[in-house]
Amino acid sequence: MSTPDWQLDLLGDGYRQHVLDLGRDPDGEGPVSAVLVRREGRPGESAGGAVLYVHGFADYFFQVALADFAAARGLAFYALDLRKSGRARSAGQTAHYVSDLALYDEELDRALAVIGAEHPGRPVILMAHSTGGLIVPLWLNRRRIAGKISPVAGLVLNSPWFDLQGGPVPRWRPCGS
């Protein structure tokens, strides 16, 4: 793995971003990328582990108070803007669209590799919001089946999107549809 090229992030001083080039979009919307955002350590801070935050639908990372909260507890903080979302969306792309949630595995694996290289041997806590709370557990299960769990030490879900809201009527579809 090459050394990440960290550039100033739109959040300003104290935040850097690294673009993960993912090649051609399997859904046919041109080249795609994801963007890994890192909160820079402040003087006197040391990281005993790291957090990787994954946003939900129609969202991206902007929660600096969350990053500061993690850092105050000795955790390096990273966030991932998934393909076609937030910082990673390019003109002509359908915002947040993928035909298969497993397509996100590539950027999640690559983000985890960057964090592991910067904090070798340290545990990583995954934190996911809304549809990120569906994407991340599915990805973790695929990693578990493949025998690749380390360095993941825990999972925190904030309002995970596991089901449709409402009663049975919005979920009902006639047979054959």
Solvent accessible surface area in square Angstrom, and as a share of the most:
residue,aa,sasa,rsa
1,M,146,0.65
2,S,96,0.62
3,T,122,0.71
4,P,20,0.12
5,D,88,0.46
6,W,42,0.15
7,Q,98,0.44
8,L,103,0.51
9,D,4,0.02
10,L,117,0.58
11,L,51,0.25
12,G,23,0.22
13,D,134,0.69
14,G,14,0.14
15,Y,9,0.03
16,R,74,0.27
17,Q,32,0.14
18,H,30,0.13
19,V,80,0.46
20,L,3,0.02
21,D,97,0.50
22,L,16,0.08
23,G,33,0.32
24,R,176,0.64
25,D,9,0.04
26,P,88,0.55
27,D,39,0.20
28,G,65,0.63
29,E,47,0.21
30,G,15,0.14
31,P,88,0.55
32,V,3,0.02
33,S,23,0.15
34,A,0,0.00
35,V,3,0.02
36,L,0,0.00
37,V,1,0.01
38,R,48,0.17
39,R,23,0.08
40,E,45,0.20
41,G,63,0.61
42,R,88,0.32
43,P,137,0.86
44,G,87,0.84
45,E,67,0.30
46,S,92,0.59
47,A,30,0.23
48,G,40,0.38
49,G,0,0.00
50,A,0,0.00
51,V,4,0.02
52,L,0,0.00
53,Y,7,0.03
54,V,1,0.00
55,H,3,0.01
56,G,2,0.02
57,F,133,0.55
58,A,73,0.57
59,D,24,0.12
60,Y,84,0.32
61,F,1,0.00
62,F,100,0.42
63,Q,46,0.20
64,V,60,0.34
65,A,77,0.60
66,L,47,0.23
67,A,0,0.00
68,D,60,0.31
69,F,113,0.47
70,A,6,0.04
71,A,11,0.08
72,A,80,0.62
73,R,141,0.51
74,G,24,0.23
75,L,41,0.20
76,A,18,0.14
77,F,3,0.01
78,Y,1,0.00
79,A,0,0.00
80,L,0,0.00
81,D,0,0.00
82,L,3,0.02
83,R,6,0.02
84,K,0,0.00
85,S,1,0.01
86,G,34,0.32
87,R,39,0.14
88,A,4,0.03
89,R,125,0.46
90,S,58,0.37
91,A,109,0.84
92,G,77,0.74
93,Q,7,0.03
94,T,72,0.42
95,A,37,0.29
96,H,32,0.14
97,Y,98,0.37
98,V,19,0.11
99,S,76,0.49
100,D,78,0.40
101,L,59,0.29
102,A,34,0.27
103,L,41,0.21
104,Y,8,0.03
105,D,28,0.14
106,E,74,0.33
107,E,0,0.00
108,L,0,0.00
109,D,44,0.23
110,R,85,0.31
111,A,0,0.00
112,L,7,0.04
113,A,50,0.38
114,V,5,0.03
115,I,0,0.00
116,G,23,0.22
117,A,62,0.48
118,E,56,0.25
119,H,36,0.16
120,P,100,0.63
121,G,86,0.83
122,R,111,0.41
123,P,60,0.38
124,V,2,0.01
125,I,51,0.26
126,L,0,0.00
127,M,34,0.15
128,A,0,0.00
129,H,48,0.22
130,S,27,0.17
131,T,27,0.16
132,G,0,0.00
133,G,0,0.00
134,L,41,0.20
135,I,7,0.04
136,V,0,0.00
137,P,33,0.21
138,L,71,0.35
139,W,2,0.01
140,L,24,0.12
141,N,61,0.31
142,R,79,0.29
143,R,24,0.09
144,R,139,0.51
145,I,122,0.62
146,A,69,0.53
147,G,66,0.63
148,K,100,0.42
149,I,72,0.36
150,S,91,0.59
151,P,41,0.26
152,V,22,0.13
153,A,69,0.53
154,G,26,0.25
155,L,67,0.34
156,V,68,0.39
157,L,59,0.29
158,N,76,0.39
159,S,76,0.49
160,P,45,0.29
161,W,105,0.37
162,F,123,0.51
163,D,80,0.41
164,L,84,0.42
165,Q,156,0.69
166,G,54,0.52
167,G,37,0.36
168,P,103,0.65
169,V,126,0.72
170,P,80,0.50
171,R,110,0.40
172,W,179,0.63
173,R,170,0.62
174,P,71,0.45
175,C,139,0.83
176,G,92,0.88
177,S,85,0.55
